């Protein structure tokens, strides 16, 4: 039995948040009749979320 398991040095994946933001924004935009605006807002939200994941992962 190991006393301390090795720490993972693999970076966290934030790109999925960007993709989900764009897709979710497109779906919401279709529902409200503003597809382009939804994609832009979803992309911005996803980029912010991915940046937060990057900054948190960089601290580790």
Secondary structure as UniProt FT lines:
FT   HELIX           15..32
FT   HELIX           35..59
//
